[in-house]
Amino acid sequence: MNMTINFCGVTFPNPTVLASGILGVVGDSLKNVVINGAGGVTSKSVWLTRHDGHPGPVMMGTQNFYINAVGLPDGGIEKAREELKKYMEWNESQPEEKQVPLIGNIVAGSIKDFAEIAKGMRQIGPDIIEVNISCPNVEDEFGRPFAHCAISAGAATEIVKKNAGKIPVIVKLSPNVGNIGEIAKACEASGAEGLTVANTFGPGMVIDIDTAEPILANKVGGVSGPGIKPLAVKKVWDTASAVKIPIIGMGGVMTGRDVIEFMMAGASLVGIGAGVYYRGVEVFSSVVAEIEEWMVENKVANLQNIVGKALKK
Amino acid sequence: MNDIPRVLKIVEVRMENPMVKTYIFKGNLGAKPGQFVNVWMPRVDEKPFSVAYCDDKEFWLTIAAVGPFTKKLHKDFVKGSKLGVRGPYGNGYTVLKNKHIVLLAGGYGAAPLYFLAHESVKNGCKVEFIVGAKNKDLLLYTEMISKMENVSLHIATDDGSVGMKGYNTLILEKLLAEQNGSSDGHGIAELFVATCGPEVMMKSAMDICEKADVPIEVSIERYMKCGTGVCGNCCVDGLGVPVCKKGPVMRGEMARKISGLAKWHRDNVGLKINW
């Protein structure tokens, strides 16, 4: 039985990937995620310089949804260098079959800064660079200007690609657009080698009725968790229908069966974020065991073969 | 599963010392000693605070005015004011039965350990409660502790204004040494230490306990945001685990695996700051 996935020429031991923004402040926390079974890990969004994020509350959940407005806090590229290098050194010390790829996520407020942060991340040297053009939590911007416009999304992709050297570049899209396929095509045409579909939905809001106050300090936040899964599966389906490059699908993934569903919609890898809230960091090993069970039951020898199975029918 | 803050009225505010107030809330929080809650001040921020006491009717948060959030709390929030609370979070101390335990509190650490003392005595434990502070005015909870049954209070102050002059860890060392030769049926093999306070103090307590071969639990403080093991801001080096979930209470053997223990912690963006 083979669960390994080849994505942009990089081998992932299983299709589960820690989504950007969950854990990942400290290099050793990525190691802890890998020890708990993840097939890939993504760093938090790295800025060129310190970025403070929002005051609290920054995130909360119920059994149905999770909502966050952390505001991409980060210590800047030098901090990322120290923390990510620490993970990479540990990973390289592991036996080859146990090595787990690192995706370095970058974010910037302008095309010029995207060039600089791409250079910085290239020097650190993760296996893949993921470009965040879609975070709904940065200042008052709702994913604009990059992820909501095909021209801007293409421009951000192109400048990162130009500065990323030989490292594959993937772009994390916003689901909050009319036609995600159009944005996906623009990124593909501009050199993206893969896409992450997608960031959180919304923005959403939770109001406390005793005080009549929105609870998140930022008032609004991106919505994730179990409730968004069908919306996210459709976004993956639409994206996979529009482009040829591979996809990391995500949104409300809790179980192994959810992973299979995203893969059948066209995702090669599947991100887990809010799942860490619902099932703890142990979610990765549980999900992998559930995938294995499904593969045995359904006599699937090679997991990669199910990518896009529902879509191709 | 629900981690949305519940808005509660402050039913009483108690002045503990010039820096510290206790906010009392009604309701059954269901917290264990060593656990914490996130307190939401609408339009301002949300911060974690350890629970100083909890039963099925009320709970206390003992809070020092040290930063913008807590200074605003002291200034603007009175009996009848409302605050959001979510939790309890974290794991809490082990509450033993019929044992001889030593509690070592430094500064504000006396509050959560008061709760542990209360629950331990209920369980038939005999408690040695060591409280340390810079000076007499900053001592916390000592009056209440002195009135508890089966609890012996030991005080140390840096300036000697009350109790022993010097670090409270000296009292711990002395107690462990005495117990080593004692024949009261509670030999050193029966002892258990729980501590809460500055990390440097807790680290010395860990060293003392390791030498004496006595188990110890410490409460690790890190910059926490979500309280649910998701945001990653409170993850410690070495272990890589979020303190809000796998702590804040850790056995000494586990805490020893934190790289930079008693040397650094991290700020709101994860940059290292020396203690």
Interface residues (C-beta under 8 A of the other chain):
Chain A: I22 L23 G24 V25 V26 G27 D28 S29 L30 K31 N32 V33 I35 K44 R50 H51 D52 G53 P55 G56 P57 V58 M59 M60 G61 T62 Q63 V70 P73 D74 G75 K79 E83 V206 D208 D210 T211 E213 I215 A217 A274 V276 Y277 Y278 G280 V281
Chain B: M1 N2 D3 I4 P5 V7 N38 W40 P42 R43 V44 D45 E46 K47 K82 G84 R86 K225 C226 T228 G229 V230 C231 G232 N233 C235 V236 D237 G238 L239 G240 V241 P242 K245 S259 R266 N268 V269 G270 L271
